Amino acid sequence: METQYHIPALLRESIEGLALKPGGIYVDATFGGGGHSRAILAQLQGGRLYSFDQDEEVLKNLPEDKRLQFVHGNFRFLSNFMRYYGVEKFDGLLADLGVSFHHFDQAGRGFSFRFDADLDMRMNQRATRTAADILADYSKEELCRVFRVYGEFRQAAKMADVLIKARQEQDIRTVGRLVDLLRPLLSRQTEKKDLARAFQALRIELNQEVRALEDLLTQALDLLKPGGRLVVISYHSLEDRLVKNFMKTGNLEAEVKKDFYGNNLSPFILVNNKVLVPSAEEQEKNPRSRSARLRIAEKRQ
Ligand SMILES: C[S@@+](CC[C@H](N)C(=O)[O-])C[C@H]1O[C@@H](n2cnc3c(N)ncnc32)[C@H](O)[C@@H]1O
């Protein structure tokens, strides 16, 4: 059965956050099912939208629209692609990070612990390494880091230990085997959430999602016009912290720079001081939106 490709989170809030100019140039860094892109196009009169996705499966969601340029590639190469298309600066960029529902609902891609399949988890299907390769060749320390930093597991070292021992007998290549190995380490009450976190951690590592986000943020700052908007929805506390600090300071080191008089020299003005989350109504209609966190900043004039 064909399930819905994706339901965009915080759609109204994020589109409002872009403060669209009808003839402006915009970037949707994460096209997915195209919900955000379609909402942007609906408000543009003329103008131009560059929509990125590294997953070629999204091609089937592309609307026919002359104002839309789809970019099949990783958003971490934003500057290169913009140069290629002759765009010097744009008026706003939206990024709705992570994976789409389609990724989770497609049994064969290994993103979800709900379906037994190969441990694939590649967002870009042309990439050569899979999650199974990480489990096959990472050291104990590296595996521990993945589960501790991206999964926030206190028992990360134990998890790494169990996986290293198990792979000495046989490679861990399927979702089912990984779940069987992790399950005894997790509490029954939180098992599903914990498995989801463990899978998310592996996915973030494999697809280098944090590095890609860092690259995107620094390039976006450079490419935004003065007064342009940066709008980011994240689903992981580490990513949200990165976005928050970047918007506050304009750098990845989260270093607040001040002038002689103590004024903050950040290149951004925060549009929402407090992070925006889905309303109770949205969460009820779309439970998967629950962890979405939206931040909006404007580049100083
Ligand atoms: C949460 S979905 C976006 C959903 C979209 N906003 C919508 O309305 O349907 C994230 C999408 O971004 C893509 N993606 C994630 N990281 C990417 C990256 N570094 N470069 C390009 N695309 C990426 C994924 O393949 C996925 O399709």
The ligand as a Tripos MOL2 file, in Angstrom:
@<TRIPOS>MOLECULE
LIG
   27    29     1     0     0
SMALL
NO_CHARGES

@<TRIPOS>ATOM
      1 C1         12.1190   15.9930    6.7510 C.3       1 LIG1
      2 S1         12.3250   15.6890    5.0370 S.3       1 LIG1
      3 C2         11.7740   17.1810    4.3050 C.3       1 LIG1
      4 C3         10.3170   17.2040    4.0760 C.3       1 LIG1
      5 C4          9.8410   18.3810    3.2710 C.3       1 LIG1
      6 N1         10.0260   19.6260    3.9880 N.3       1 LIG1
      7 C5          8.3900   18.2360    2.8790 C.2       1 LIG1
      8 O1          7.6190   19.1970    3.0500 O.co2     1 LIG1
      9 O2          8.0070   17.1640    2.3910 O.co2     1 LIG1
     10 C6         14.0540   15.8210    4.8120 C.3       1 LIG1
     11 C7         14.5110   15.5750    3.3720 C.3       1 LIG1
     12 O3         15.8030   16.1240    3.2540 O.3       1 LIG1
     13 C8         16.6620   15.2510    2.5760 C.3       1 LIG1
     14 N2         18.0050   15.5130    3.0880 N.ar      1 LIG1
     15 C9         18.4670   15.3160    4.3330 C.ar      1 LIG1
     16 N3         19.7500   15.6880    4.4440 N.ar      1 LIG1
     17 C10        20.1100   16.1590    3.2230 C.ar      1 LIG1
     18 C11        21.3210   16.7040    2.6920 C.ar      1 LIG1
     19 N4         22.4220   16.8130    3.4350 N.pl3     1 LIG1
     20 N5         21.3230   17.1120    1.4060 N.ar      1 LIG1
     21 C12        20.2260   16.9890    0.6220 C.ar      1 LIG1
     22 N6         19.0600   16.4670    1.0730 N.ar      1 LIG1
     23 C13        18.9980   16.0590    2.3460 C.ar      1 LIG1
     24 C14        16.1440   13.8640    2.8640 C.3       1 LIG1
     25 O4         16.4700   12.9840    1.8110 O.3       1 LIG1
     26 C15        14.6340   14.1100    2.9950 C.3       1 LIG1
     27 O5         13.9800   13.8660    1.7790 O.3       1 LIG1
@<TRIPOS>BOND
     1     1     2 1
     2     2     3 1
     3     2    10 1
     4     3     4 1
     5     4     5 1
     6     5     6 1
     7     5     7 1
     8     7     8 2
     9     7     9 1
    10    10    11 1
    11    11    12 1
    12    11    26 1
    13    12    13 1
    14    13    14 1
    15    13    24 1
    16    14    15 ar
    17    14    23 ar
    18    15    16 ar
    19    16    17 ar
    20    17    18 ar
    21    17    23 ar
    22    18    19 1
    23    18    20 ar
    24    20    21 ar
    25    21    22 ar
    26    22    23 ar
    27    24    25 1
    28    24    26 1
    29    26    27 1
@<TRIPOS>SUBSTRUCTURE
     1 LIG1         1 GROUP 0 **** ****
